[in-house]
Amino acid sequence: MMKTMLKRVWQAIPSGIVCLCVIFALFGYIGSIMGVPNMLNTIMKTAHDLLLNTVFYLMGICVITGAIGRLFVEFGVVSLLEKLLRPLMRPLFNLPGVASLGAVMTFLSDNPAIISLSQDKRFSSYFKKYQFISLTNFGTAFGMGLLVMVFMVGQGFYIEPLIGLFGAFVGCIVSTRLMQRKILKAYPQYAEEQVCDPHEVEEEEQKEEQKSLFLRTLNSLLDGGRTGVDIGIAIIPGVLIISTLVMMLTFGAGANGYDGSPYQGVELLPWLANKIDFLFAWLFGVNAVAPGSDPWTISTGWRYMFGSEAIPAGLFAILICFVPETPRYLVMAGCDGKALGVLQKINGAAEGQKILNEIKNTITEKTERVFTYGVLVIFVGIMLSVFQQAVGINAVLYYAPRIFGDMGMENPMMQTIIMGVVNILFTLVAIFTVEKWGRKPLLVTGSIGMAVGAFGVALTFGNMQFAMVTMINIMVYSASFMMSWGPICWVLISEIFPNTIRGAAVAIAVAFQWIFNWIVSASFVPMFNMQTASDPHFGHWFTYGLYGAICVLAAIFVWRMVPETKGKTLEDMTKLWKK
């Protein structure tokens, strides 16, 4: 009742009143700190400076790049790029080869260059609508690249700008493809629609070719420049209004206090950021460097760690571009022919056509409530995620050097590296056996192997005579996880749910997975450090004994409650849970 009454009162208030209250509250707050005259002077002077030193700079970029881009289009450079770079641009960015010109132009100047270039019909004629819209992501990734790199080299940094450029390249692939996916999901018809009518482009080209070389050059430069001016004017309001407001909420007083100078403000945004620092410290445990930490690790080592991770991440981002889209997504995008090709390549001609028909039937079904098929299917998905974390593997991986150090190993990092190699090898075992043996046998086998390893650690940890046996048990525990729960759990979560509730159900399951990841990681150290008067290693065997017991429960759960998904489609799982 109260909620309904409040809703009616809110609806009765004119929207103009709300707008006025927000404006008066915001600028009243700023004016109370800076003083109203100083606030007004700062607003005008900041906007004026941004206009002269930022907006006109961007407009200059737009004019020059627009002129050069139009010149390249007029005299066939764009067509040449399309032919030469199509084999590279298609698999990486899903864009025609001419898009590379946009990358070059933005790299040499700034982001607006891609907008200037896109105004030319002959350039945009190579694009389908969903590709054309994603040019905003594509061009932005390379903006001011040359300027930044030259500046960094001038400061004595050589490797860093190359790493940054590589990161921009990889990020560009990801963001461009994500944008395309979002566009096609919202507007499936854009998959086949061209940006420009090819006939109009041909007529325009014929008219231009009839003119002299001098006129073609002059018209190209002037028309491209005029387009740049239009774009530059269009960006003025956004830059002046948004940037001025953000700066006034970010910057503080000048050296002489508030005097109406540009780029002064009330520091509201930094104040809000400082207020949530505790949240990041609580979530990530980042407070200060631990005493006694290795100076090399603090200053240099962590850089190598993150740098090394960029290599496989970058390779993954590039190679994933060569993986075909899923048939289900292709059907949703209206590309039935491509979907059939993928299915026939994997399953054969007859089976591929059958699966395609089943997909088309389920695609037309509406999304259902998450509990449409009962609580059991959601419970199974959640418990799969819970058990994957509750067996304790991530705590062991996170704290492996400390664990090996407490065991008395002379070089705990070497043992950690050995365990990493073992994990990789047994992950390969899962890859090559999951379709042959099935999901359930691997999970049950892995759970039993983990239980044996965990109980072995619990019985031998702390006894220096059995240090090697303890290490072998840890390896068995870790290897068993990597051939089972590590990769297979993700496979099951993606396959087990009916198609009409799959999105929401997967989201719920994954949420529980990361919740229990945090619980296990946060509880490991306190449990591991537990001691009694008679047993200083009580926490050691208790922790691994607990993980071993959970592994046994995981095996029983999979055996009794988890259906086998090997060889079954999402449509088959829908029929299974309907029974």
C-alpha positions in Angstrom: 0.0 0.0 0.0 2.7 2.4 1.0 4.7 1.5 -2.1 1.7 2.2 -4.3 1.1 5.6 -2.6 4.7 6.7 -3.1 4.6 5.7 -6.7 1.5 7.8 -7.3 3.1 10.8 -5.5 6.2 10.4 -7.7 4.1 10.2 -10.9 2.2 13.3 -9.8 5.3 15.5 -9.6 6.0 17.3 -12.9 9.2 16.1 -14.6 10.3 19.7 -14.9 10.4 20.0 -11.1 12.7 17.0 -10.8 15.0 18.5 -13.5 15.2 21.8 -11.7 15.9 20.2 -8.4 18.8 18.2 -9.8 20.3 21.2 -11.5 20.0 23.5 -8.5 21.3 20.8 -6.2 24.4 20.1 -8.3 25.4 23.7 -9.1 24.3 24.8 -5.7 26.8 22.4 -4.2 29.6 23.5 -6.5 28.8 27.2 -6.0 28.7 26.8 -2.2 32.3 25.5 -2.3 33.8 27.6 -5.1 31.6 30.7 -4.8 29.0 31.5 -7.5 31.1 34.1 -9.4 34.2 31.8 -9.4 32.1 28.8 -10.5 30.6 30.7 -13.5 34.0 32.0 -14.5 35.6 28.6 -14.3 32.8 27.1 -16.4 33.3 29.6 -19.2 37.1 29.7 -19.1 37.3 25.9 -19.1 34.9 25.5 -22.0 36.7 28.3 -23.9 40.1 26.6 -23.4 38.7 23.2 -24.4 37.2 24.8 -27.6 40.5 26.3 -28.6 43.0 23.6 -27.6 40.9 20.4 -27.9 37.9 20.8 -30.2 39.7 22.8 -32.9 42.6 20.3 -32.7 40.1 17.4 -33.3 38.4 19.4 -36.0 41.8 19.9 -37.7 42.4 16.1 -37.6 39.0 15.5 -39.1 39.6 17.9 -41.9 43.0 16.6 -42.9 42.2 12.9 -42.6 38.9 13.4 -44.3 40.7 15.1 -47.2 43.4 12.4 -47.4 40.8 9.6 -47.0 38.6 10.9 -49.9 41.7 11.2 -52.0 42.6 7.6 -51.4 39.1 6.5 -52.3 39.1 8.6 -55.4 42.3 7.1 -56.9 41.8 3.4 -56.0 43.9 3.1 -52.9 40.9 1.7 -51.0 40.2 -0.9 -53.7 43.8 -2.0 -53.5 43.7 -2.4 -49.7 40.5 -4.4 -50.0 42.2 -6.9 -52.3 45.5 -7.1 -50.3 44.2 -7.2 -46.8 40.9 -9.0 -47.0 42.5 -12.4 -46.0 43.8 -10.7 -42.8 40.9 -8.4 -41.9 38.1 -10.9 -42.4 39.2 -13.6 -39.9 40.5 -11.2 -37.3 38.0 -8.3 -37.3 35.3 -9.7 -39.6 35.7 -6.5 -41.6 36.6 -5.9 -45.2 40.1 -5.1 -46.2 39.4 -1.4 -46.6 38.9 -1.0 -42.9 42.7 -1.1 -42.5 42.8 2.4 -44.0 40.7 3.5 -41.0 43.3 2.0 -38.6 46.1 3.8 -40.4 44.3 7.1 -40.4 43.4 7.0 -36.7 46.9 5.8 -35.8 48.5 8.7 -37.6 45.9 11.2 -36.1 43.1 10.5 -33.7 39.8 8.7 -33.3 37.6 11.1 -35.4 39.5 10.2 -38.5 37.4 7.0 -38.8 34.3 9.1 -38.8 35.5 11.4 -41.6 36.4 8.3 -43.7 33.1 6.6 -43.1 31.2 9.6 -44.7 32.5 8.6 -48.1 30.0 6.3 -49.9 32.7 4.5 -51.9 34.4 3.6 -48.7 31.3 2.6 -46.8 30.0 0.5 -49.8 32.3 -2.3 -48.8 30.6 -2.8 -45.5 27.4 -4.5 -44.3 25.5 -2.4 -41.8 26.6 -4.4 -38.7 30.2 -4.1 -39.8 29.9 -0.4 -40.5 28.6 0.4 -37.0 31.5 -1.5 -35.4 33.9 0.8 -37.1 33.5 3.1 -34.0 35.2 0.4 -31.9 37.7 -0.5 -34.6 39.0 3.0 -35.2 39.1 4.1 -31.6 41.6 1.4 -30.6 44.3 3.0 -32.7 43.6 6.7 -32.0 46.7 8.9 -31.5 48.9 5.8 -31.7 51.8 7.4 -33.5 51.8 10.5 -31.3 51.8 8.4 -28.1 54.6 6.1 -29.4 56.8 8.9 -30.5 56.3 10.6 -27.1 57.2 7.4 -25.2 60.3 6.7 -27.3 61.4 10.3 -26.7 61.1 9.6 -22.9 63.4 6.6 -23.3 60.8 3.8 -23.4 60.9 1.4 -26.3 59.3 -1.9 -25.3 56.4 -0.4 -23.4 54.8 1.4 -26.4 55.0 -1.8 -28.5 53.3 -3.7 -25.7 50.6 -1.0 -25.5 50.1 -1.2 -29.3 49.8 -5.0 -29.1 47.2 -4.6 -26.3 45.3 -2.1 -28.4 45.4 -4.5 -31.3 44.0 -7.4 -29.3 41.5 -5.2 -27.5 40.3 -3.9 -30.9 39.6 -7.5 -32.1 37.6 -8.3 -29.0 35.6 -5.0 -28.8 34.9 -4.9 -32.6 33.5 -8.5 -32.6 31.5 -7.9 -29.4 29.9 -4.9 -31.0 29.1 -6.9 -34.1 27.5 -9.6 -32.0 25.4 -7.1 -30.1 24.2 -5.4 -33.3 23.2 -8.7 -35.0 21.4 -9.8 -31.9 19.3 -6.6 -31.9 19.1 -6.2 -35.7 19.5 -9.6 -37.5 18.6 -8.0 -40.8 21.8 -6.0 -40.8 23.7 -9.2 -41.5 22.9 -8.9 -45.2 22.0 -5.3 -45.7 24.6 -3.1 -47.4 25.4 0.4 -46.1 25.1 2.0 -49.6 23.3 1.1 -52.7 26.1 -0.3 -55.1 24.3 1.3 -58.1 24.5 4.8 -56.6 28.2 4.3 -55.9 28.9 3.1 -59.5 27.0 6.1 -60.9 29.0 8.5 -58.7 32.3 6.9 -59.7 31.4 7.2 -63.4 30.6 10.9 -63.0 33.9 11.5 -61.2 36.0 9.6 -63.8 34.7 12.0 -66.5 36.4 14.9 -64.8 40.0 15.9 -65.3 42.8 14.7 -62.9 43.2 18.2 -61.4 39.5 18.6 -60.7 39.2 15.1 -59.2 42.1 15.8 -56.9 40.8 19.2 -55.9 37.2 18.0 -55.3 38.4 15.1 -53.3 40.5 17.3 -50.9 37.7 19.9 -50.5 34.8 17.5 -50.1 36.7 15.4 -47.6 37.8 18.5 -45.7 34.2 19.8 -45.7 33.0 16.5 -44.2 35.7 16.9 -41.5 34.4 20.3 -40.6 30.9 19.0 -40.2 32.1 16.3 -37.9 34.2 18.7 -35.9 31.2 21.0 -35.3 29.1 17.9 -34.3 31.6 17.0 -31.5 31.7 20.5 -30.0 28.7 20.2 -27.6 29.7 16.8 -26.2 33.3 17.8 -25.5 32.5 21.2 -24.0 29.5 20.1 -21.8 30.6 16.7 -20.6 34.3 17.4 -20.3 33.8 20.7 -18.4 31.4 19.1 -15.9 33.7 16.1 -15.3 36.7 18.3 -14.8 34.8 20.5 -12.3 33.8 17.4 -10.3 37.4 16.1 -10.4 39.9 19.0 -10.0 40.4 21.0 -6.8 41.3 24.6 -6.1 44.3 26.3 -7.7 47.5 27.3 -6.0 45.8 30.6 -5.0 42.5 29.0 -4.0 39.3 29.6 -6.1 39.8 32.5 -8.4 37.7 31.6 -11.4 40.6 30.2 -13.4 40.0 27.3 -15.8 40.3 23.6 -14.7 39.3 24.2 -11.0 36.6 22.2 -9.2 35.3 20.5 -6.1 37.0 17.1 -6.2 33.8 15.2 -5.7 34.7 12.2 -7.9 38.1 11.6 -6.1 36.3 11.8 -2.8 33.8 9.2 -3.8 36.6 7.0 -5.1 38.4 7.2 -1.8 35.2 6.2 0.0 35.1 2.8 -1.8 38.8 2.0 -1.3 37.9 -0.3 1.6 35.7 -2.4 -0.7 38.7 -3.1 -3.1 40.9 -3.8 -0.1 38.3 -6.3 1.3 37.7 -7.9 -2.1 41.2 -8.2 -3.3 43.3 -8.0 -0.1 45.4 -5.1 -1.5 46.5 -2.9 1.5 50.2 -2.7 1.5 53.3 -4.6 0.6 54.0 -7.4 3.2 57.1 -6.9 5.3 60.0 -9.0 4.2 58.8 -9.2 0.6 61.5 -9.6 -2.1 62.4 -6.2 -3.5 62.9 -7.6 -7.0 59.4 -9.1 -6.9 57.9 -5.8 -5.8 59.6 -3.6 -8.4 60.1 -5.9 -11.4 58.9 -9.5 -10.9 55.2 -8.8 -11.1 55.7 -7.0 -14.4 57.1 -10.1 -16.0 54.2 -12.1 -14.6 51.6 -9.9 -16.2 53.6 -9.5 -19.4 53.9 -13.3 -19.8 50.1 -13.7 -19.4 49.6 -11.2 -22.3 51.2 -13.6 -24.8 48.8 -16.5 -24.5 45.9 -14.1 -24.0 46.8 -12.3 -27.2 47.2 -15.6 -29.1 43.9 -16.8 -27.8 42.1 -13.6 -28.9 43.6 -13.9 -32.4 43.0 -17.7 -32.9 39.5 -17.5 -31.6 38.7 -15.3 -34.6 39.3 -18.3 -36.8 36.7 -20.4 -34.9 33.3 -20.5 -36.7 30.3 -19.0 -35.0 28.0 -21.5 -33.3 25.2 -22.9 -35.5 22.6 -21.7 -33.0 23.9 -18.1 -33.2 24.0 -18.2 -37.0 20.4 -19.4 -37.1 19.4 -16.5 -34.8 21.2 -14.1 -37.2 19.4 -15.5 -40.2 22.4 -17.3 -41.7 21.0 -20.8 -42.1 23.4 -21.7 -44.8 26.5 -21.0 -42.7 24.9 -22.9 -39.8 24.3 -25.9 -41.9 27.9 -25.8 -43.2 29.2 -25.9 -39.7 26.9 -28.7 -38.6 27.7 -30.8 -41.7 31.4 -30.4 -41.2 31.1 -31.8 -37.6 28.3 -34.3 -37.8 27.9 -35.2 -41.5 25.3 -34.1 -44.1 22.2 -36.0 -42.9 22.8 -35.5 -39.1 23.7 -31.9 -39.7 20.4 -31.2 -41.5 18.5 -32.9 -38.7 20.2 -30.9 -36.0 19.6 -27.7 -37.9 15.9 -28.4 -38.0 15.8 -29.0 -34.3 17.7 -25.7 -33.7 15.2 -23.8 -35.8 12.3 -25.3 -33.9 13.7 -24.3 -30.5 14.9 -20.8 -31.7 11.3 -19.9 -32.2 10.3 -20.9 -28.6 10.0 -18.0 -26.1 12.3 -17.8 -23.2 10.8 -19.5 -20.2 11.0 -18.9 -16.4 14.1 -20.4 -14.8 12.1 -22.9 -12.8 9.9 -24.0 -15.6 11.6 -27.5 -15.6 11.6 -27.8 -11.8 14.1 -27.0 -9.1 16.2 -30.2 -9.7 17.9 -29.0 -12.9 18.9 -25.7 -11.3 20.0 -27.5 -8.1 22.2 -29.9 -10.2 23.8 -27.0 -12.1 24.5 -25.1 -8.8 26.0 -28.1 -7.0 28.3 -28.8 -10.0 29.7 -25.3 -9.5 29.8 -25.6 -5.8 31.6 -28.9 -5.8 34.1 -27.7 -8.3 35.3 -25.1 -5.8 34.5 -26.8 -2.5 37.0 -29.6 -3.3 39.6 -27.0 -2.4 41.7 -27.0 -5.6 42.0 -23.3 -6.0 43.2 -22.8 -2.5 45.9 -25.4 -3.1 46.9 -23.7 -6.4 46.9 -20.2 -4.9 49.0 -21.1 -1.9 51.1 -23.9 -3.5 54.5 -22.2 -2.7 53.6 -21.8 0.9 52.3 -25.4 1.2 55.5 -26.8 -0.3 57.5 -24.5 2.0 55.7 -25.8 5.1 56.5 -29.3 3.9 60.2 -28.5 4.2 61.0 -28.3 0.5 64.2 -26.4 -0.3 62.8 -24.8 -3.5 59.0 -24.5 -3.2 58.7 -22.5 -6.5 60.3 -25.4 -8.4 57.7 -27.8 -6.9 55.0 -25.3 -7.9 56.3 -25.3 -11.5 56.4 -29.1 -11.6 52.7 -29.1 -10.4 51.8 -26.7 -13.2 53.4 -28.9 -15.8 51.5 -31.9 -14.4 48.2 -29.9 -14.5 48.7 -29.1 -18.1 49.4 -32.7 -19.1 46.3 -34.0 -17.3 44.2 -31.3 -18.8 45.2 -32.8 -22.1 44.0 -36.2 -20.9 40.6 -34.6 -20.3 40.6 -33.1 -23.8 41.3 -36.4 -25.5 39.0 -38.5 -23.5 35.9 -36.4 -22.7 34.1 -37.5 -25.9 35.3 -41.1 -25.7 34.6 -41.8 -22.0 31.8 -39.3 -21.3 31.5 -36.6 -18.7 30.2 -38.6 -15.7 33.0 -41.3 -15.7 35.7 -38.6 -15.8 34.1 -36.6 -13.0 33.6 -39.7 -10.8 37.2 -40.9 -11.5 38.6 -37.5 -10.8 36.7 -37.2 -7.6 38.0 -40.5 -6.3 41.6 -39.6 -7.4 41.3 -36.3 -5.6 39.9 -38.0 -2.4 42.9 -40.4 -2.4 45.4 -37.5 -2.9 43.7 -35.3 -0.2 43.5 -38.1 2.4 47.1 -39.0 1.6 48.2 -35.4 2.3 46.2 -35.4 5.5 47.9 -38.5 6.8 51.5 -37.6 5.8 51.7 -33.8 6.1 54.1 -32.6 8.8 56.2 -35.8 8.8 59.5 -34.9 7.2 60.2 -38.6 6.5 57.2 -38.7 4.2 57.7 -35.3 2.5 58.1 -36.8 -0.9 55.0 -39.0 -0.4 53.1 -35.8 0.6 54.2 -34.0 -2.5 53.2 -37.0 -4.7 49.8 -37.0 -3.0 49.4 -33.3 -3.8 50.3 -34.0 -7.4 47.7 -36.8 -7.6 45.1 -34.5 -6.0 45.8 -31.7 -8.5 46.2 -33.9 -11.6 42.8 -35.7 -10.8 41.1 -32.3 -10.7 42.6 -31.2 -14.0 41.4 -34.3 -15.8 37.9 -34.0 -14.4 36.3 -31.1 -12.5 38.6 -28.4 -13.9 37.5 -28.6 -17.6 34.5 -31.0 -17.5 32.4 -28.9 -15.1 32.4 -26.1 -17.5 31.3 -28.5 -20.3 28.5 -29.8 -18.3 27.2 -26.4 -17.2 27.0 -25.4 -20.8 25.2 -28.6 -21.9 22.9 -29.6 -19.0 20.3 -26.9 -19.1 17.2 -26.8 -21.4 17.7 -24.2 -24.2 14.8 -21.9 -23.1 16.3 -21.3 -19.6 19.9 -21.8 -20.4 21.1 -18.2 -20.2 19.6 -17.5 -16.7 20.5 -21.0 -15.4 24.1 -20.8 -16.5 24.4 -17.3 -14.9 23.1 -18.6 -11.6 25.4 -21.6 -11.6 28.5 -19.5 -12.5 27.6 -17.0 -9.8 27.6 -19.8 -7.2 30.9 -21.0 -8.5 32.7 -17.7 -7.9 31.0 -17.2 -4.5 32.4 -20.5 -3.3 35.8 -19.7 -4.9 36.0 -16.8 -2.6 34.7 -18.8 0.4 37.3 -21.5 -0.1 40.2 -19.1 -0.8 39.3 -16.9 2.2 38.9 -19.9 4.6 42.0 -21.9 3.6 44.6 -20.0 5.5 42.7 -19.8 8.8 42.0 -23.5 8.6 45.5 -24.4 7.5 47.0 -22.5 10.5 44.8 -24.1 13.2 46.8 -25.7 16.0 46.1 -27.5 19.2 48.2 -27.9 22.3 49.1 -31.5 21.4 49.2 -31.1 17.6 50.8 -28.1 15.8 49.8 -29.6 12.4 46.1 -30.0 13.3 45.0 -27.5 10.6 47.1 -29.2 7.9 45.5 -32.7 8.2 42.0 -31.2 9.0 42.0 -29.0 5.9 43.0 -31.8 3.5 40.8 -34.3 5.3 37.8 -32.0 4.8 38.6 -31.5 1.1 38.9 -35.3 0.8 35.5 -35.8 2.3 34.0 -33.2 0.0 35.6 -35.1 -3.0 33.8 -38.3 -1.9 30.5 -36.4 -1.7 31.1 -35.0 -5.1 31.6 -38.5 -6.6 28.4 -39.7 -5.0 26.5 -36.6 -6.3 27.7 -37.0 -9.9 27.0 -40.8 -9.8 23.4 -40.4 -8.5 22.1 -37.1 -9.8 24.0 -35.8 -12.9 22.8 -36.9 -16.3 25.3 -37.8 -19.0 25.4 -35.2 -21.8 27.8 -37.0 -24.1 26.3 -37.1 -27.7 23.2 -35.1 -26.7 22.1 -31.8 -28.1 20.5 -28.9 -26.1 17.2 -30.1 -27.6 17.8 -33.6 -26.1 18.4 -32.0 -22.7 15.1 -30.1 -23.0 13.3 -33.4 -23.6 15.1 -35.1 -20.7 14.2 -32.5 -18.1 10.5 -32.3 -19.3 10.0 -35.9 -18.3 
